[in-house]
């Protein structure tokens, strides 16, 4: 092999490695985005479970005292009347009144949606991890090829 062919092969190998490293960086950014979304969905699931429990615990008797959080660990003592209906934000600033049971069903359906979204994110995360491992292995192979002197 001539030195010119060796030089072309070296450039081609370096170009392959560079492209694979770029793909790896893109996948890493995508993985970080998925991790952020996964964290958000997990928080929403927790919040929805807490809302479901709170709805379940709402008193059917008249005037029960309760503490309402107003922020940073501060609570307001209030008297809660008998709860028959709740107000549900359905998006775009629209809030509708729903019965307690209907609201609980709504929350449960949202939990199912969030759990499905979480499963999809976890699946995507696994696929990206597999692809990143493949890329790393390919990069290692190309690096070894470039370091091995041609006979």
C-alpha positions, 0 to 999 in steps of 0.5 A: 500500500502506498503512503497516499492510500494509507493517508486516505485510509487514516483520514477516512477512519478519523472521519468515521470516528468523528461522525460516531462521536458526533452521533454519540453527543446527539444521543447523549443530549436526547437522553438528558432530555428524556431523563428530564421528561421522566423526572417531570412525569414521575413528579406528576404521578406522585402529585396525582396520587396525592390528589386522589388520596385527598379526594378520597379523604374529603369529608362527607360531614359538615364543617371539618377543620383542616390545614391548607398549605399556602407555601414554603411550609406555611399552613392556614387553618380553615373550616371545610364545608361538606364537599360534593363538587370540585373544580377541575382545570381542563386546560387553556385556563378552563375550569369545570365543576365536577362531582367528587366521584367524577373528579376521582375518576378523572385523576385516576385516568390521568395517572394511567396516562402519566404511567403510560408516558413514563413507560414510553420514556423508559423504553426510549431511554433503553433504546438510546442506551443500547445505541450509545453502547453500540456506538462506543464499541464501534468507536473503540474498534475504529480506534484500534484499527487506526492504531494497528500498523498495516503490514 
